[in-house]
Amino acid sequence: MKTSTITLILFLFLTVHSAYGETPIMPIELSESARSHGCQEVSDFYKDRPGMLDPVYVYGYLSGRKENSAVFWCQAAREDKRTFFLVVYLKESKPSSFHCPAKVQWNNYPGGLSIYENRDTSLDGFVYLNQPSKRVPPGKKLTSNAIRSEYDGVETLFYCYKGEWLVRQRH
């Protein structure tokens, strides 16, 4: 075989191998949204998980057409530490009913995402994400969807309440 043929075969093999080695785990529109928020996919999200249930993203967070809103995890690497972010993706302009920041910093490893729709859930046990000592008003319940993140037996609920993120963790 000629050297040029061997070189071409090696080049094609490496090109195909590297293209498949970096397979995205989110749809392109969500990967692009992550980049616009200064982060990238959580590349090792499925590394030690038993399956693909409750993935790194979920569509249908807000009411309306399911494909018009999503939530996903992304990461930013700073020095030797990774910081995770929960990002709300809106395909169209921000609806008047959603007032929370679209990007939430989270220092724990992200869990698989799903939409939590139980309107009977009390806000007891929730804390303000940015002010944990601030009290949530007693007797209040969810009036819209929450975001469930589950990993290794820990459930975390994120809920947008009057423009601020509330969070509740349970084992």
N, C-alpha and C positions, 0 to 999 in steps of 0.2 A: 504494500500500500504506500502511496506517496505521502510525504510529510504534510503536504497541504490538505489532503483528504483526512488524515488523522486529526489535524488541527481543526478542521471544519466540524468533524464529528464530535470532538471534545468540546468545542465552543457551543454547538447545538445542545449537547447533553447538559452542560453547565447552565445554559440559559433556561432550558425547560425545568431543570432541577430547582434553580433559584426562584423561578416564577411560581412553582408549586409549593416551595418551602415557605412562602410568605402568604398563604391563603388567608384572606380576610375572614373574620368571624362575625362581622356585622354587614348589613347591606351598605352599598356605596354611599347612599345619602346620609347615613348615620356616621360612617367613617369620615366623610367630608365635614359634617357638623362637628365631630370631635376635633378635627384639625382647626376649624374656625374658632373653637373654644380653647385652643392651645394645649390640646392633649391628643393622645393616640389610643388605639384599641388596647385592651388588657390582653396581651398576647398569650399569657400563660393561664388564662381563665379556666380552660378545660383540662389543664395538666393533671390534676389529681381528683377529678370528679368522675363519678361512675357513669355519667351519661349527659345528654344534651337537654334534660328537663330544666325549666326555668333558666333560660339563657342570659347572656350579658345585656340583652335589650328586650323590650316588649313594646308593641304597638297598642294604641287605643287608650292611652292614659286619660285624655280629656273626652268629654262627650262629643258626639258628632261622628264623622266618618273615621273609622279605625286607623286608616293610613295617614291621617292628618296630624297625629300626635304620637310621640313615642318617648321612651325614657331609656337611657343606656348608661353604662359605666365606661369611663375612660381613665387613663392614667397620664401623669406627667412625672418625668424623672428629674429629680433635683439632687445633684451630687450623688450620694450613696443611698438616697431614700426615694421611694415612690410615693406619690400622693394620688389618691383616687378621687374622682369626681363623678357625681350623679348628674346627668345632663338631661333636661327636658327639651325634646326636639319638637318644633312646631313647623309643619310644612308651609302653612300660610301665616299671615300676621297674627300677633298675639291676641287671643280672645279676651274680651273684657272681663271674663270670669276668672282669669288666671293672673294673680298679682305677685307671685313669688319669684325670686331670682331663678334663672334658667340653669344655673350651674351651682352645685352644692359640693363643697369640699368634705371628704370623708377619709379619715385616717385608717380605718379598718379595711381588711381585705373585702372586696365586693362579693356579694352573694348573687345567686340567680334571681332574676327579676320576674315579678308578676303584678297584675293589677289587683288591688284589694278593694272590693266593692260593698262591704258590709256596712250599711248606713246605721245599724244599731250599735256600732262600736262607740263606746264612750272615749272621750279624750283624757280620762283619768289614766295616769301612768305615762302620758306624753310629756316631754320637756321641750322647751324652745332650743333649737339646735345651736344658735349663737349666744343664748343667755340661759344656760341650764337652771339657774336659780330662780328665774322668772316663772311664776305660777300660771298654769293653764286654767282658765275659768272653769269652775265646777259645773257639772251637769250638762256640758256640751257634748255633742256627738258629731261624727263625721257627716258632712253634708255633700261631699263629693268623693271621688276616688282617692285612695291612698296608694302608695307604691310599696310593695313588699319585696324585701331583699332577704334571701335565706341562704345561709352557709353554715355547714358543720353544726347543725342543731340550734342555731341562733337566728331568730326572726327579727328583722328591723323593719318598722313601718315609718315611712316618710309621709307627712301630710302637710299640705299648704293651708295655713289658717291665717286669714286676714293679712296676707302679704308676707308672712314669716313661716319658715319651715319648722314643723314640730317633728320629733322623733321618739319612737318607743322601741326598746329592745327587750326581748324575752327569750328564755331558753326553753 
